[in-house]
């Protein structure tokens, strides 16, 4: 789907017809009309609010540059500028609100990361991101098993974020919901330095410094920041240190080499856990006593580096990339001391050191074929991760929340090898796309903790799946595109889901879930000042992975039967006046169990998935360098358990205000931001922990919050 504020050509382009293929082959008056409309849209979008300009050239799905308007699938690009208008840039929840089909919840718990779902996939994840693939500059932020970490995204260095939903997301591999890709800026132009300071309530602040530009043909982007907060909720303090470096150079006129390295350090992050409904009603910011008793917390150290080489051979292109990294996590859980008495229990502390690496090879060829042009992309991805994992008791004697005796010791390995091919044929007013990927995911467990009745749980499992996708787009008029696409996707169990079973060993009997997805869409310019994208979809899933029960303080999983997701997504943008603009995104979705399983009746709602999600913005720019806006966010009620018998998290509507100013003085650029979030101090549940067996389903969202910041940059 075309981004809600996308324009038809990239900034700085002087040839909209060249970058907007829908104009090719049209009569001159039509091309001129479209060019004028696109140019008007570009200028008015920039005039409305430069901080929210969305990118228009995407790579998602086809790995070649294509306008979102001409893609036979739903894709949105969110442009991130270097000013301070989008806030602290700590979480992607700050920037993805305008994308339909996506629900990003800041659960006010930095120990468990954001909760991100796309078309209902990922809503069940208790920690991290599940069902949605995360990629940063070509390097997966998602493990080969399908578990990802959005905290590794560095938003300060980002140029844009792309979100691909629907059937063509399956050509990216082991997930079903979609793909979220972050692209950092290339160092261009005169060198410059910048610094920023943000501060808000609850001891929240962020300090960042950076430098970027180009010198002697070498581009560079450097960034480092510290974020710290005492937390909106009780016992939710966190500190996050991030750094990023990117070097780009051109060995010759036909090639480009990119080097990347990034780091995340997050020590002793307090984990307030979820709370019960009774606690939420009494005090939404409270914490259950068990979290304080066991001092639940998490520490993360993550470092990765990668290299990417691109070379052109006429119209063809070769891309090679490699990456490697390490991640260390220690997490103190609230599992009761008594529950760890079983000889097969893994303890109440998770500690692992992960080493990961991967390789990618891609060839993109373009050829004239018949009356059209064929673009053929073929390649292979290899990703591997190895966890040296231990489990410890979370007590010594009667002292709780400390590292005790060893209860688990194993090596977990996940590898994913995936060749793929995708072809797009552009013929007159029609585009035909076909993609297929074959994924081979292998799990291997080497158990080194064999003590008494705790036997050898070593084992392995392999999951193979071929996932095709096909799409067609018809350019009915220069201002109206219609498309349809369908495909098959799959998701393997994650290491966390196979790690526990009712018997105490590994749950290697879990099957991958498979989905069949169908999408119809309309992308249109309506009049001179309005853009609209509409998509309808249906997703049928077999063997959806759900919580089966709990034992010893841990959840274990099983495969449900069939599920059904049906929905409608709408993105709209309009220029009301020269200085006033409006944007909106609406998602209506019905996600249900399509057959009964384990006492859950057919027709029950899939928990964690709102039936209605909406976002809107009214922005006013009375003059250059000054923007004010009001945002509105709505979520309908969501169920917290498969049985749909517990108290659903209530619906809510929030309003936010922002004011952004910018000034230039010679080589200096200054910007200031003031935000007021949750204007009416609405009490609400920001996220839910699906199927928590202690009834601690609810994670409260923040009340009224005010924060502001300043940023300064100097251009040499």
N, C-alpha and C positions, 0 to 999 in steps of 0.2 A: 504494500500500500504506500502511496506517496506520502511523505511527511506532511503534517498539517500545515507547516509554514515553508515548505520547500519551494524554491524557485526553479526555473527550468534550465538554468545554466550556472556553472560554478562561479564564485566571486572572481572578478578580474577577466572573465571571458568576454570577448567582443563578438562572438559568433554563436548565438543561441541555436541556430539550426544545426551546427556541427555537433553540439552536445545534446541536443534534443532530437533523437532519431525519428520521432513521430512526424517531424516536418519534412522528411525526405520524400521526394516524389510528389509533394503537394503542389498545387498551382501557386504561383507567386503571390497573389493576394492573400491566400490562406496562410502562407508562410509568414508574410508580413504581419498579418493580424495576430498570429500566435506570438511572433517575436515581440510585438508591441505589448501584448498582454503579459508575456513573461517578464519583459523588462520593467513594466509597471509594477508587477507583483514583487520583483526583486527590490525595486526602489522603495516601495511602500512597506515591505517587510522590514527592510533596514531602518526606515524612518520610524516604524512603529516601535521596534525594540531590538537593537542589535544584539542583545545578550541572548535572545532566543531564536536567532536565525538557525534553521536546520539545514543540514548538508543535503546536497542533491545528487551527488555522484556516489553511487554505492558499488560495492564489490560483492556483497552478500549473495549467496545462491549460485551465481554464475562465475565468480572470480574474475570478472572483467568489468570495466567501467560501463555502467548503464544507469540511466535516469530511473528513479523509483516510479515515475509515471509510466515507464515502458517495461516494467517487470511484471511477469504473470504470477505474482504472489504478493503477500503482504510484507512490506519492508518499510521501516521508518528510520530516518537518520536525525539524531539530535546534535546540533552544532554547539560546541563549547568554545567560547571566546576567552581571551586572556583577561577580560575585565572581571570585576568582582560581583557581577550581577546575579550569578547563580548561587551565591551563598558560600558557605565554608568549603564545599566540595570534599566532604568526608565520605559521603555515601551516595550511591547511584540513585537512591530514593529522591535525591534533590533534583534530578534532571530527567527522570523517565516518566514523570506523571502525565505528560501529554501523549504518551504512546498507548493507543487502544489495545486491549487484549492483555496488557501487562499490569500486574498488581505487585508493587514493590512496597513492602511494609518495613518501616524502621521500628523494630520491636523494642528499642531502648535497651538493648542487651548486646553489647559489643563482644561478649564472650561467644555468642552463637551466630553472629553475622546477620545480615539482612534476610528476610524471607521474600523470595522472588518467585512468582508463578506466571506462566504464559499460557493462556487458554486453559487454565486450571492445572497444568502440569507444574509440579514443584510446590504446590500448596501444602503437601503433607510433610515436607522436610522439617525435622525438628531442629536441625542445625545446618548451616551452609546452604548451598543451592543445589537442588535436585530436579532433574527433568528438563533443565535449560542449560545449554552449553555456553560457557564463558570463554572468550578469547581476547587476549590483549596483544596487539601488534603481531598477530599470527601465532602467538604462544598460548596454548590452552591454559586457562585458569581452572579448568575442570579436569579432574583425575580420569584416567582411562575407565574407571568403574562408573563414572557419571556424577560424582560428587564434586562441587565446585566451591570456590571461595571468592566472593565479590570484593572482600576487603583488600585483595591484592591489586585492584584497579587504582591507578594513580590519576585522579581527576585533574590535578593541577597541570599535568603535562598533556592532557587529552585535547585533541582537535575535534573529534566527533565520536559518538556512539551509535552503532547501527543495531537495529532489532529486526530480526527476520522471524516471521511466524508462518505457520502453515506447512503444507506438504513439502516444500523445497528445503525446509530446515533439516529434513532427514538426510540430505546428502552430506551433512556435517557429522553424522555418526550416532553415537550411543546416547540418545535423548529423544524426546518426542515433542516437547513444547515449543522450542525455538532456539535461536542463537542470539546472544548479545555480544557484540564485538566492540572493543575500544581501540581506536586508532590515535596514537599520539602525534603531536606536531613534528614536522621536519624543521630543523633549524634553517631559517631563510632570512634574508635581509641583513641589515646592519646589526651587529651584536648589541644586545641590551640586557640589562639586569632588572630584576623586580623584587619587591618585598611586599608582604601583606601581613596584616594582623586582624584577627577576628576575635570577638569576645561576646559572651552572652551569660545567661543565668546558669545557676548550679555549677559555678566555677568552670564554665566551658570557655576554652580559648583554642585558637590555632594560629601558629606562626609559620610562615613559609618564606623561603628565598629561592630564587632561581635565576638562570641565565640562559639565553638562547640567541641564535643568529647563525651567520655563516662567515667564515674566515678562510681565505686561500682555498676556496672550493670545498671546504669541509663544514658541514652543518652540525650543530650541536644543540641539545636541549638538556639542561641540568636542573634538577629540582630536589629540594629537601624540605620537610615540614615536620612539625610536632603538633598533635592534637591531644587535648586532655580535657576530661570532664569528671565532675563528681557524680553525674548521672541524674536524670530526671526521677527515676525510681530510687527507692532506698537500696543501698548496697549494689550500686551499678557503676562504680567509678571505672574509668578506663583511660589508658594512654596509648597512643598510636604514633610511632615514628616511621616515616616513609621517606625513601630516597629513590631517585630515578635518573638515569643517564642514557642518552641516545646520541649516537654519532652516525652521520650519513656522509658518504663520499661517492664520487663517480670515478672509477678507475679509467673509464673512457666514455665516449659519448653514447654508447649503447648499453652501458651497464650501471648498476647501482648496488652499493653495499651498505647495509644497515647493521649496526652493532647496538645491543641493548643490555642493560643491567638494571635490576630493581631490587629493593629490599623493603621488608616490613618487619618491624619489631614491636610487639604488643605484650608487655609484661604484666602478669598478675591482674588480669582483667576480672573484675568481680562479676559473678553470675547470679542475678537475683531469682532465676528460675521463673516459672509461671506461678500464678496464684489461683486459688479456688474462687468460685463465684461468690461465696460468702465474704471472702477477704476483699474481693474487688468492690463489692457493694459498700463495705465498711471503709476501705481506704485503698484506692486504686494504685497508689504508689508504694504500698506496703510490700514486705517480703515475708515469705513463710519462714517460721523459725528454723526449719531444717537447713535452709541455705546458710544461716548464720552459724548453726551448730557445727556444720562440716566445712565452713568457709569455702563454699563452692567458687571456683575461680579457674582461669585458663591463661596460659602463656603461649605465645606464638612467635617463632622466628622463621622468617621465610626469605630466601634469596634465590634469584634466578637470573640467568643470562642467556642471550641468544644472538644469532647472526642470520641475516637474510641477504641472499644474493639474487639479483634480477638481471637478466640479459635479454636484449631484444635481437631478433634475427628477422629484419624486415618487419612484417606485421605479426610475426610469431614472438613468443616470449617464454623464456625458461625461468623458473623460480625454484630456488633451493633454500631451505631453512633448517637450522638445527638449534636446539635449546637444551639446557640442563639446569638443575636447581636442587635445593635442599629445603626441607620444611621440618621443623621440630615443634611438637605440641606436647604440653602436659596439662591435663585437665583433672581437677578435683571435683568429684561428683558427690551427690547427697545420699548415696545408697547406704541404708542403715547397717550398722555394725553386725546386727544379728543375721541379716540376709547373707552375709559373707561366710557363714559357717559351713555351707556346703563345700565339699572338696573340689567340686567342678566350677565354683564361682570364680570369675575373673578379677574380682576386687573392685574397689571404688575409685581408683585413679587410672586414667588412661595416659600412657606415655609412649610416644613413637617418634622416630626419626625417619623421615621419608627422603629418599633420593629419587629424582625423576629426570627423564630425558626423552627426547623425541627428534625425529627427522621427518622432513616433508619434501617431496619432489613433485613439481607440477609443470606441465607443458601446455601452453595455450596457443592454438593455431587458428588463423582466420583465412578462409578461402571463399572465392566466388563459386557458387554452385547453382546452376540453373538460372532462375530469375532472381535469386536472392544471395545472401551471404551467410556462410556457415561459420560459426565459432565453436571450436572443439576444445574442451578442457579435459585433460587426463592426468592422473597423478596417484600418489600413494602416500599415506600417512602412517607413521609408526610412533606409538607412544608407550612408555613404560614407567611404572612406579613401583618402588620396593619400600615397604615399611618394616623397620626393625621395631617391633611393638612389644611393650611390656604392660602388665597390669599389676597394681599394688593395692594392698589394703589401705583405706583412708583413715587409719587409726593406729596408734600404738598404745596398748593398754586401754586406759580410759580417756586418752587424749585424742580428740577427733580433729579431722582436717589436716593430718600430717601423713607423710609417706611411710607406710608400714611394710609388711612382708610382701615378697614377690608372689603373685598368684597367676601370672600369665607371661609367657615368653615365646615369641614366634616371629617368623619372617613371612610377610604377606606380599605377594607379587601379583601385579595386574599388568597385562600387556594388551595392546590393541593394534592390530595390523589391518589397514583398510585401503584397498585400491578403489578408485572411483573414476567415472567418466561422465561428462555432461556435454550435451550438444544443444546449440541454439541456432535455428535457421530463421533468418529475417527475410520475408518475401512480401514485398509490396506493403499492404496494410496488415499483414499477419506475422506474428512471431510464434514459433513452435519450439518448445524446450523439452528436453528429455535428459534425466539424470539417473544414475544408478551407483550405489555404493555397496560394497561387500565388507562387512565388519566381522572380524574374528577376535573375540575378547576372551582372554584366558586368565583365570584365577588360580593361584597356587598358594597353599598354606603349609608351612613347615613348622610343626609344633615342637618346641624345645622344653616345654614344661610338662613333664611326665612324672607325676608324683603320686604314689599310692593309687587310689581309685580314679585319679585324674589321668586317664589314658591318653594315648597318642591320637590327636584329632587332625593329623595331617591329611591333606586331600587336595583335590583340584577339580575345577569345573571349566568347561569351555562353552561359549555361546557364539553361534554363527548366524548371520542374517544378511540377506540381500534386500536392500531397501530402494526400490525405484520411485521416481517422481516424474510426472509429466504435466506440462502446462501449455496453454495456448492463450495468446492475447490478440485482440482485434482492435485496431485503431479505427473506430467507427467514424470519427471526425477528428480534426486536429486538436479538439478540446475534450474528447471523450474516448476513453479506452475501456473495453470490457475484457474480462479474463476468466479463465477457469483452470484449476489445477487439482491434481489428486496424487496421493503417494502413500507409502507404507513406512512406518517407523518402528523402532523398538528401543527398549530400555532394559539393560541388565540390572540385577541387584547390585547395590553398592557393597563395599567391604563392611560398612556399618550394619547393613541389613543381613548379611550372611554370617556375621561374627557371633551371633547368639541364637540359640534354639532352646526349646523346652527341656531338652536332655542335657544341656550344658555344653555341647560341642558346636560345630559349625553347621549352619543351615544351608548346605550346598545343594539341597533339593529345590530351592527357589527357582522358578522359571522366569525368563525375561517376559516383560509385557510387550505386546505388539499392538500397533494401531493402524487403522486405515482412515485416512484423512481426505476430505473433499472440501473445496473452497470455490466460491463464485464471488467476483468483485467488480466494482465500478470505480474508475478514477476519472474525475472530471473537473474542469474549470467551469464555473457557473457564473455567467455574466462577466463583468470586468474585474470584480474585486473579491470573488469567493472561490474557494477550492473545496472539493469534497471527495472523500474516499469512503467507500462502503464495501464491506466484505461480510459474506455469510458463510458459515462453515459447519461441518458435521464431522465428528471424530468418534469412531467406534474402536474400543480398546478391549483386548482379551488379556486375561491374567494380570490385571492391575495389581501392583504390590501394595499390600495394606498391613496394618498392625493386626496381628493375630491374638496377642495376649502379652503377659508380662510374668516374669519370674525372677526372684532374687534382685528386684529393683530395676530390671532391664526389660525393654520391649523386644519382642521377636515378631517376625513377619511371615506372611503367607501370601499366596496368590488368590485374589478374588476372581469372580467370573467376568462377565462383560460389563463395561461401562459405556455411557453415551454422553457426549458433549455436543451441544448445539448452540450456536451463538451468532450474534450480529455485532460488528464493529463499525463505528462511524468516527471519522476525523473530519473536522470542519475548521476553516479559517476564513475570516472575512475582514475587509477594511471598511469600517463604518464611516469614517471621515479621514481627512488627511492626517490627523493626529491620533485617531482612536481606532483600535483594532480589537478583534475578539477571536479566540481560539477555543476549541472544545474537542473532547474525546469521550466517546460513550461505548461501553461494552455491556451487552446483555447476553447472558449465557445460562443455559440450563445444563448442569452436570449431575448426572444421576447414575446409580447402579441399575444396569439394564437386566440383570437377573439376580435372584436371591443367592446369598452365600452365608454360611455359618451363622444363621439366625438373623442376618440383615435382610430385610424384605426388598423386593424389587421396587424401584421408584424412589428409594431414599436418596437424598442429596449427598454428593461427595463432600465431605467436610473440608472447610478451609476455602471454598470457592464461592465468592459472592455472586448472586444472580445479576446484580447491577453494579457497575463501577463507572464513575463519571468524573471528569475533570474539566474545568473551564477557567478561562482567563480573560479579563478585560484590561487592556493596557492603554495608557494615555501618555503621549510624548508631546508635551506642549512646545518644546523647543529642543534643538540639538543638545545632547549631553545630559538630558534629564528625562527619566522614565519613571512612572509610577504604575502600579498594577494591583489588581485584586484577583486572587485565585480562589476557586472553590473545589473541594474534593468530596465525593460521596461514595460510600460503600454500603451496600445492603447487608443484612444479617448473614452470618455464616454459621454453619453447624460445626461442632467441635469433635464429634464422634460419629462413626459409621452408623450407629443405631439411631442417631438423630433424637435421642431422648434427653440428653443433658441440655442445659441452658445455652441457647445459641448466642454468640457474640452479637450484640445489638447493632443495628444500622446506625450510621452517623454521617453528618455533613460538617465539614470544617471550612473556615474562611481564613485566608492569609493575605497580608498586605506587604508590599515591598516598594522601596524607593531607591533608585540608583542614579547617581550623578557622576559625570566624567568631565575632566578638564584637561586641556593640553597647554603647555607653556614651553616653547622651544623643544628641547629634547626630552622633556618630562611629560609623563602622562599620569594623572591621578584619578582615582575612582573611589567612591564611597557607597556603601550599601547599608540600608537599614531594613530589617525584616521584623514583622510581627506575625507569628504563626499561631493558629488556633485563636483567632480574634475574640471569639465569644467564650473561650475557656471551656470548650465542650468535653465532657468526660466521655472517653471512648476506649474500646479495645483495639489496639493497633494490629495485633497478630494473635494467633491461637496456636497452641501446641497440640497437634491432632492426636487423639486417642491416649493422652497421658493417663496412666492407670491410677495415679493418685488424685485425679480430678483437678490438677493444676494446669488447666487449659489456657488461661487468659494472661496476656501480656498487655498492660495498659499503655496507651499512647500518651504523649506529653500534653500538658495543659498549655495555657497561654505562655508563649515564650517570645522574648525580645532579644535580638542580637544584631550586632552591626560590625562593620569592618572597613578598613581602608587599604588601598593598594597603590603603590607607586612604582613606576618603571622609568628607566633612563636609557635612551638610545644613543649609542656612540656614533 
